Each structure stands twice: as C-alpha cells, then as structure tokens.
Amino acid sequence: MSKGPTRTHPPDRSFENFGFDTRAVRSGQARTVELEHNDPLFLTSSFVFESAAQAAARFAETEPGNVYSRFTNPTVRAFEERLASLEGGNYCVATSSGMSAILSTCLAFLKAGDHVVAAHDLFGASISMFNNILSRFGIRFSFVPVTDQAAWERAVTADTKMIFIESPTNPLGEVADLEALGALARDKGALFVVDNCLCTPALQRPFDYGADVVIHSATKYIDGHGRCIGGALVVKDESFRKELFGILRTAGPSMSPFNAWVFLKGLESLKLRMHACSASALELARWLEGQPAVARVYYPGLESHPQHALATKQQSAYGGIVAFEIHGGREEAWRIIDSTRFLSITANLGDAKTTITHPASTTHGRLTQAQRDAAGIKETLIRVAVGLEDVADIQADLATGLDAIAGASVGRARAV
C-alpha cells in the first residue's frame, strides 16, 4: 500500500537550525512515496487503517497517525509545522478562520467566573465576540488602552486568567509594550495572548517577549493574495497544544486542506511581501503627511508616531497598514474612497492588491459609538492596506479625492 506522511507530534525538527527564508520554503513537508517536489494536497475526509487494532490505537492517540481530516490531515499538518517554525513556537493548531482561532483560545483556557483584560483597540469582531457571546457564559472582560501600562496593571485582578492584545493595532497602528505585558502576565499567573496578524513572524515574534499563545488570521498576510479563509494558534507548551487540539477535535473549527495548501504557498514568499509592503506603506505615510486634506497619519514607521521607538525595537519593519484622518466628516471620507480608480474598496487586508476602507462603517461598524470612541475610530478615518503595486500609482489614485477635498476646504474658507 502506498503510504503518505503520518507523523503528528512532535513536529519535524529537520530544518530548525536553518534561516527564516529556508524554513518558509522547506519546513513541514514530508514527501510521500511518489517523491513529489511540491507540497502534496490531501483532499480526503478520512484515512484507512491496516487493521482494527491500528484503528483503535489511532483513535485512542496511543499511535501517531491520521484519523479524520477534521483534526488530522497531512496538508494541514505541514502548514502547522511550517508556521510554528517561523513563529518560534513548538506547536501549531490550524483553524477555519482567525475568529475561530480566537474563540478556540477562549474555549480552551477560560471558564465561567474568569476575567480577561483586553485592549480597547482590538478588531471590531473580537470585541463583539467578547461582549456579546462569551460574556453570556460568565466570562468577564475589561478593556484598556493598549499603550497605557498603568491601566493594564490596574485592570488585572485575582480572577484574571488572560491578557489579550493585538500589536500593532488595526487600524491605528498603536504598539503594545510586549515585554512589559508579558512580565505582567507572568507575575499575575495569566496567559499572555498576542494577535500577530498584522506583522506575522516575518516582522515580529511575540514569543521573544513572553507570549504564551500567538494568534493568526491566515486569511491576511499569510495567504497574501486574498484567496482563502483560515486561522492558526501557535504555542510552545505541549499542555497548551493538547487543550487547543481538544477543542479542534471535538468542536470542529477545522482548516480545509485546500486552504492549508494555499497558505503553505503564501508562507514561501511571506518575508519578501511583508518587507515590500512595509517599504511602500512608509513611503505612502510620509506622502500623506504632506497632503492639505489630511489631518493626521497613523503609521508606526513615522518618527511622529508616539510608539515609533518601541515599534523599531520589537519589529523588523512596520507593516502595511496606513490610516489617516481627513478634514471634514464621513461624507468627505467616503468621497475620497469613491474617487479612487483601482484601489479595492474592501475591508480585507494583507492582499497583494491595495485595499481601502472606512473603518467606522465597516470593520468597526457593529460597535457602539462609545466603543468606537474608546478605540479612536472616527468618521474621518480611512484605512489603506498597502499591497504590491507601485507606490506612486497608489499615491496618484488617492490624490484625486484628497485634492478635491482640499480644494473644497479652500473654497469654503474663501466664501467665509
């Protein structure tokens, strides 16, 4: 019988001493007897056992190997091992989406009566999940500004079991002090959970600063081309892996093998893309600072950004998200967005194609006004997720609307 790869845990270590780019291309692959060069794609729901005894051993987890693609699939496993290697963790559990990764983390480690301290500045759907779903089950949440260390320390109680952050934040690019928050979590006996979606391990490795769980929406930069939905959880501790795997096996927020295969391709070019879009984003941010219609630019790569020094310490580059406020209100913000010719008006990010959106009415539109105020999401805010086009073309596409708004402002001032 022709057999495919059947290893489960511990993960393959054959490339652990190689560089990031080599591991991004090579780690995690286990060739079958066909000796394929590319990563194989296992589109199968189940696997055949050689005997009833082997089937029993696989189900009891006393023998490693594939059982059922809800929780064991060779293509998914290859993605998990590759991402864990790049992130500096020991294990990865892949999930169906970034939000399912967050939910799985909470289901694995929290129970009724537990308390979580999280940042005001989380993705809107994360805040909605915490406040509107998980709170029904007796889990309490407190939200604090991501950059206010004293507020984090005041918010932690004896019941706090988790500190949860994104850094940099979406869309304002605020940067948490990972080392300080990691130390606080250790001191209080809480898990430190970091959403590393916007940087990926190509730019930032939260385990270096004390993270216990690193979360990814693979949908974004890991894919890099807007093709598939997926999420991932990376840990160092085997007991954490078992808790997360238990949720995956029983509750079933599983990653599709096809999506995992796509994400494997995305990881191969991850570092190249992350540094390319970071360079373009910095150039765009500096250009936006000089536009009359722009009131403020948010990008951690700018020297004017309040956490620029911290971002420089923690990250190798500053990412592809640039946000800016314009003079006027929602009408003017929408006019600028609608004036673009090729920028994609969509709330997704991490694509090779540059995207543009109005966060107050899209990604954060389901939050209350008070929640948007706390997160700094104004009606005048526009977010650009910079892709791989020529940055001069991105600037020219934005200039049409920006120039129109600036001209209208001058006209109003003269009329007065």
PLY file of the C-alpha trace (Angstrom):
ply
format ascii 1.0
element vertex 416
property float x
property float y
property float z
element edge 415
property int vertex1
property int vertex2
end_header
0.00 0.00 0.00
1.31 3.45 -0.94
1.51 5.44 2.29
1.60 9.19 2.79
3.18 11.02 5.72
1.67 10.06 9.07
3.70 11.92 11.68
1.79 14.03 14.18
3.69 15.22 17.25
6.41 16.06 18.00
6.80 18.13 14.85
9.59 17.72 12.33
12.81 19.40 13.51
14.99 18.80 10.45
15.10 22.50 9.49
15.10 24.13 12.92
18.68 25.44 12.60
18.13 26.97 9.16
17.28 30.61 8.42
13.79 32.06 8.21
13.57 32.07 4.42
14.75 28.47 4.15
12.22 27.29 6.75
9.48 29.28 4.99
10.08 27.20 1.86
11.18 23.83 3.25
9.95 23.08 6.77
6.93 20.89 7.40
6.97 18.94 4.14
7.01 15.13 4.35
7.28 13.62 0.88
5.20 10.58 0.04
6.47 7.53 -1.85
5.74 9.49 -5.04
8.64 11.83 -4.13
6.77 14.96 -5.21
8.71 18.22 -5.18
5.77 20.47 -4.32
3.79 20.14 -1.09
1.14 17.44 -1.62
-2.55 18.20 -1.21
-4.58 15.57 0.66
-8.22 16.11 -0.23
-9.71 13.29 1.81
-12.13 13.26 4.71
-10.87 10.02 6.26
-7.93 7.61 6.29
-7.70 3.82 6.02
-6.19 1.69 8.78
-4.24 -1.53 8.26
-6.16 -3.33 11.00
-8.88 -2.89 13.60
-6.17 -2.73 16.24
-4.46 0.14 14.44
-7.77 1.98 14.12
-8.32 1.64 17.87
-4.79 2.85 18.62
-5.16 5.88 16.35
-8.49 6.87 17.94
-7.00 6.40 21.43
-3.96 8.51 20.41
-1.58 5.77 21.55
-0.23 5.53 17.98
0.55 8.63 15.90
-1.09 8.98 12.52
-4.04 10.23 10.56
-7.61 9.55 11.66
-10.06 12.04 10.22
-9.43 15.35 8.45
-11.39 17.33 10.99
-8.32 17.09 13.23
-5.56 15.17 11.38
-4.65 15.92 7.78
-1.13 15.83 6.32
-1.50 19.08 4.35
-2.84 20.94 7.35
-0.08 19.46 9.47
2.57 20.69 7.05
1.17 24.21 7.34
1.07 23.94 11.14
4.67 22.80 11.38
5.92 25.45 8.97
4.15 28.32 10.75
5.25 27.08 14.19
8.85 27.00 12.95
8.66 30.55 11.59
6.95 31.90 14.71
9.47 30.31 17.07
6.90 28.06 18.71
6.85 24.30 19.10
3.27 23.53 18.03
0.52 24.99 15.90
-3.20 24.25 15.68
-4.79 25.45 12.44
-8.41 26.61 12.42
-11.09 27.60 9.92
-10.65 31.38 10.40
-8.92 33.97 12.51
-12.07 34.45 14.58
-12.36 30.71 15.19
-8.76 30.78 16.40
-9.68 33.44 18.96
-12.80 31.54 20.01
-10.85 28.28 20.33
-8.30 30.01 22.58
-11.04 31.25 24.88
-12.84 27.89 24.94
-9.61 26.07 25.73
-8.40 28.25 28.59
-11.38 30.09 30.12
-14.41 29.13 32.18
-17.28 30.86 33.94
-16.02 33.35 36.52
-12.72 34.02 34.74
-11.66 37.54 33.85
-9.87 38.77 30.73
-8.11 42.09 30.27
-8.05 43.10 26.62
-7.17 46.16 24.59
-9.79 48.72 23.56
-8.10 48.64 20.18
-8.98 45.10 19.09
-10.56 44.19 15.78
-14.26 45.01 15.98
-15.40 41.37 15.64
-13.14 40.37 18.56
-14.77 42.95 20.83
-18.22 41.82 19.68
-17.36 38.19 20.42
-16.13 39.03 23.89
-19.00 41.34 24.83
-21.93 39.71 23.06
-21.14 35.98 23.04
-18.54 34.86 25.56
-19.93 37.15 28.27
-23.13 35.05 28.18
-21.13 32.18 29.67
-19.93 34.06 32.73
-16.57 35.25 31.39
-15.89 38.88 32.28
-13.93 41.32 30.13
-12.23 44.63 30.89
-10.86 46.85 28.12
-7.96 49.26 28.46
-5.88 51.41 26.09
-3.22 49.20 24.56
-0.39 51.67 25.25
-1.30 52.52 28.88
0.77 50.12 31.01
-0.58 51.55 34.26
-4.15 50.87 33.07
-3.23 47.25 32.34
-1.80 46.86 35.83
-4.88 48.40 37.46
-7.26 46.22 35.45
-5.70 42.87 36.40
-7.44 41.13 39.32
-7.07 37.83 41.15
-9.55 36.32 38.68
-7.66 37.48 35.56
-6.71 34.44 33.52
-5.78 36.09 30.22
-4.25 39.26 28.81
-5.25 39.65 25.17
-3.80 42.13 22.69
-3.17 42.92 19.05
0.04 44.74 18.26
0.20 46.77 16.13
-3.49 47.54 16.35
-5.87 47.74 13.43
-6.27 50.37 12.05
-4.37 52.95 14.14
-1.09 51.05 14.40
-0.69 51.53 18.15
2.08 49.36 19.55
1.90 47.48 22.85
4.94 47.02 25.05
5.08 43.24 24.65
7.88 42.74 27.14
6.10 44.70 29.89
2.77 42.96 29.29
4.44 39.57 29.17
6.07 40.26 32.53
2.74 41.42 33.98
1.01 38.24 32.79
3.71 36.02 34.30
3.60 37.90 37.58
-0.19 37.51 37.83
-0.35 33.94 36.56
-2.33 34.90 33.45
-1.92 33.73 29.87
-0.45 36.31 27.53
-2.17 36.04 24.14
-0.92 38.11 21.20
-2.67 38.50 17.85
0.28 38.81 15.43
-1.85 39.11 12.30
-0.55 42.49 11.10
3.15 41.74 11.50
3.37 37.97 11.04
6.57 36.24 12.17
8.35 37.90 9.25
8.32 41.19 11.19
7.68 40.29 14.85
7.96 37.25 17.13
5.89 37.69 20.29
7.38 34.59 21.96
10.60 36.57 22.31
8.69 38.90 24.66
6.84 36.37 26.79
3.74 35.43 24.78
2.07 32.12 25.64
-0.24 31.93 22.61
0.25 33.67 19.25
-2.84 34.03 17.07
-3.04 34.48 13.31
-5.68 35.19 10.75
-4.03 33.29 7.91
-6.59 34.96 5.65
-4.48 38.10 5.67
-0.74 38.29 5.03
-0.02 34.57 5.37
-2.14 33.93 2.29
-1.16 37.28 0.85
-3.44 37.15 -2.18
-6.97 37.24 -0.77
-7.85 33.64 -1.71
-8.75 31.66 1.41
-10.04 31.92 4.98
-8.07 30.39 7.84
-6.59 30.91 11.28
-3.84 29.47 13.46
-2.69 29.23 17.06
0.99 28.78 17.88
2.24 27.70 21.32
5.43 26.45 22.92
3.88 24.40 25.72
2.70 20.85 24.95
-0.10 21.10 27.53
-1.43 24.20 25.73
-1.35 22.31 22.44
-3.39 19.49 23.97
-6.04 21.91 25.22
-6.33 23.62 21.84
-6.27 20.35 19.93
-9.07 19.06 22.17
-11.26 21.98 21.10
-10.41 21.40 17.44
-11.09 17.65 17.63
-14.43 17.95 19.42
-15.86 21.30 18.31
-14.51 21.12 14.77
-13.37 24.65 13.74
-11.12 22.92 11.22
-8.97 24.30 8.43
-9.68 22.99 4.94
-6.74 21.00 3.50
-7.02 23.01 0.30
-6.77 26.27 2.25
-3.78 24.89 4.15
-2.08 24.12 0.83
-2.70 27.70 -0.33
-1.28 29.06 2.95
1.83 26.91 2.51
2.41 28.72 -0.78
1.85 32.04 0.97
4.43 31.29 3.64
7.08 30.75 0.97
7.01 34.42 -0.02
5.91 35.89 3.33
9.09 37.75 4.25
9.54 39.22 0.78
5.96 40.50 0.69
5.95 41.85 4.25
9.09 43.92 3.71
7.92 45.12 0.29
4.55 46.34 1.53
6.19 47.85 4.63
8.55 49.90 2.48
5.68 51.15 0.32
3.50 51.87 3.34
6.21 54.03 4.90
6.61 55.98 1.67
2.84 56.43 1.40
2.56 57.55 5.03
5.22 60.19 4.57
3.48 61.42 1.43
0.12 61.61 3.22
1.65 63.78 5.96
2.19 66.46 3.34
-1.35 66.46 1.91
-3.50 69.50 2.85
-6.68 67.41 3.17
-5.06 65.08 5.72
-5.33 66.00 9.39
-3.30 63.12 10.85
-1.48 59.99 9.71
-1.20 56.81 11.81
1.76 54.60 10.95
4.33 53.27 13.45
7.15 53.73 10.94
6.77 57.51 11.10
9.03 59.32 13.53
5.94 61.30 14.58
4.21 58.12 15.80
4.19 58.00 19.63
5.35 54.36 19.73
7.86 54.62 16.88
10.83 53.72 19.09
9.00 50.75 20.61
7.95 49.50 17.18
11.55 49.78 15.99
12.66 47.67 18.97
10.02 44.95 18.57
9.60 44.77 14.80
11.97 44.41 11.86
9.65 46.63 9.74
6.38 48.44 10.33
3.76 46.58 8.30
1.42 47.55 5.50
-1.44 49.32 7.31
-1.65 53.11 6.98
-4.58 55.01 8.46
-5.27 58.71 8.18
-7.86 61.26 9.26
-9.07 63.88 6.83
-10.60 67.30 7.35
-14.38 67.10 7.21
-16.61 64.16 8.13
-17.99 60.86 6.85
-19.17 62.43 3.59
-15.67 63.64 2.74
-14.09 60.31 3.78
-16.47 58.37 1.54
-15.85 60.82 -1.32
-12.11 60.15 -1.15
-12.68 56.39 -1.13
-15.15 56.57 -4.03
-12.75 58.75 -6.05
-10.14 56.02 -6.29
-9.91 54.20 -9.62
-8.08 50.95 -8.86
-7.74 50.66 -5.08
-10.08 47.89 -3.93
-12.89 49.11 -1.67
-12.98 46.15 0.69
-12.45 45.57 4.39
-9.96 42.75 3.83
-6.24 43.38 4.23
-2.97 41.61 3.60
-3.60 41.26 -0.13
-1.16 41.86 -2.96
-3.75 44.38 -4.14
-4.04 47.59 -2.08
-7.36 47.92 -0.29
-9.14 50.92 1.19
-12.00 51.11 3.67
-13.87 53.36 6.11
-13.45 51.55 9.47
-16.26 53.38 11.32
-18.85 51.95 8.92
-17.22 48.59 8.09
-14.73 46.76 10.34
-15.89 48.62 13.46
-19.41 49.42 12.31
-21.09 46.94 14.68
-19.54 48.56 17.74
-21.37 51.19 19.74
-20.37 54.81 19.34
-18.80 54.67 22.81
-16.73 51.64 21.81
-15.58 53.33 18.61
-14.66 56.44 20.58
-12.62 54.34 23.03
-10.80 52.71 20.11
-10.18 56.06 18.36
-12.24 55.13 15.30
-13.55 58.42 13.92
-15.86 59.13 10.99
-12.96 60.95 9.33
-10.65 57.89 9.43
-9.64 56.00 6.30
-7.54 52.81 6.30
-5.29 51.76 3.45
-3.77 48.27 3.45
-0.84 48.74 1.10
-0.21 45.98 -1.42
2.46 45.38 -4.02
1.60 47.96 -6.68
3.92 50.86 -7.48
3.56 53.26 -4.58
3.49 56.23 -6.97
0.33 54.79 -8.52
-1.27 54.35 -5.09
-0.46 57.98 -4.28
-1.89 59.19 -7.57
-5.09 57.21 -7.03
-5.58 58.78 -3.58
-4.61 62.24 -4.79
-7.77 62.69 -6.87
-10.07 62.60 -3.86
-7.64 64.30 -1.49
-7.14 67.21 -3.89
-10.91 67.58 -4.32
-11.44 67.73 -0.54
-8.57 70.18 -0.10
-9.97 72.38 -2.89
-13.44 72.33 -1.34
-11.99 73.38 2.01
-10.16 76.30 0.42
-13.37 77.32 -1.37
-15.35 77.32 1.85
-12.69 79.34 3.63
-12.73 81.99 0.88
-16.51 82.16 0.98
-16.41 82.88 4.69
0 1
1 2
2 3
3 4
4 5
5 6
6 7
7 8
8 9
9 10
10 11
11 12
12 13
13 14
14 15
15 16
16 17
17 18
18 19
19 20
20 21
21 22
22 23
23 24
24 25
25 26
26 27
27 28
28 29
29 30
30 31
31 32
32 33
33 34
34 35
35 36
36 37
37 38
38 39
39 40
40 41
41 42
42 43
43 44
44 45
45 46
46 47
47 48
48 49
49 50
50 51
51 52
52 53
53 54
54 55
55 56
56 57
57 58
58 59
59 60
60 61
61 62
62 63
63 64
64 65
65 66
66 67
67 68
68 69
69 70
70 71
71 72
72 73
73 74
74 75
75 76
76 77
77 78
78 79
79 80
80 81
81 82
82 83
83 84
84 85
85 86
86 87
87 88
88 89
89 90
90 91
91 92
92 93
93 94
94 95
95 96
96 97
97 98
98 99
99 100
100 101
101 102
102 103
103 104
104 105
105 106
106 107
107 108
108 109
109 110
110 111
111 112
112 113
113 114
114 115
115 116
116 117
117 118
118 119
119 120
120 121
121 122
122 123
123 124
124 125
125 126
126 127
127 128
128 129
129 130
130 131
131 132
132 133
133 134
134 135
135 136
136 137
137 138
138 139
139 140
140 141
141 142
142 143
143 144
144 145
145 146
146 147
147 148
148 149
149 150
150 151
151 152
152 153
153 154
154 155
155 156
156 157
157 158
158 159
159 160
160 161
161 162
162 163
163 164
164 165
165 166
166 167
167 168
168 169
169 170
170 171
171 172
172 173
173 174
174 175
175 176
176 177
177 178
178 179
179 180
180 181
181 182
182 183
183 184
184 185
185 186
186 187
187 188
188 189
189 190
190 191
191 192
192 193
193 194
194 195
195 196
196 197
197 198
198 199
199 200
200 201
201 202
202 203
203 204
204 205
205 206
206 207
207 208
208 209
209 210
210 211
211 212
212 213
213 214
214 215
215 216
216 217
217 218
218 219
219 220
220 221
221 222
222 223
223 224
224 225
225 226
226 227
227 228
228 229
229 230
230 231
231 232
232 233
233 234
234 235
235 236
236 237
237 238
238 239
239 240
240 241
241 242
242 243
243 244
244 245
245 246
246 247
247 248
248 249
249 250
250 251
251 252
252 253
253 254
254 255
255 256
256 257
257 258
258 259
259 260
260 261
261 262
262 263
263 264
264 265
265 266
266 267
267 268
268 269
269 270
270 271
271 272
272 273
273 274
274 275
275 276
276 277
277 278
278 279
279 280
280 281
281 282
282 283
283 284
284 285
285 286
286 287
287 288
288 289
289 290
290 291
291 292
292 293
293 294
294 295
295 296
296 297
297 298
298 299
299 300
300 301
301 302
302 303
303 304
304 305
305 306
306 307
307 308
308 309
309 310
310 311
311 312
312 313
313 314
314 315
315 316
316 317
317 318
318 319
319 320
320 321
321 322
322 323
323 324
324 325
325 326
326 327
327 328
328 329
329 330
330 331
331 332
332 333
333 334
334 335
335 336
336 337
337 338
338 339
339 340
340 341
341 342
342 343
343 344
344 345
345 346
346 347
347 348
348 349
349 350
350 351
351 352
352 353
353 354
354 355
355 356
356 357
357 358
358 359
359 360
360 361
361 362
362 363
363 364
364 365
365 366
366 367
367 368
368 369
369 370
370 371
371 372
372 373
373 374
374 375
375 376
376 377
377 378
378 379
379 380
380 381
381 382
382 383
383 384
384 385
385 386
386 387
387 388
388 389
389 390
390 391
391 392
392 393
393 394
394 395
395 396
396 397
397 398
398 399
399 400
400 401
401 402
402 403
403 404
404 405
405 406
406 407
407 408
408 409
409 410
410 411
411 412
412 413
413 414
414 415
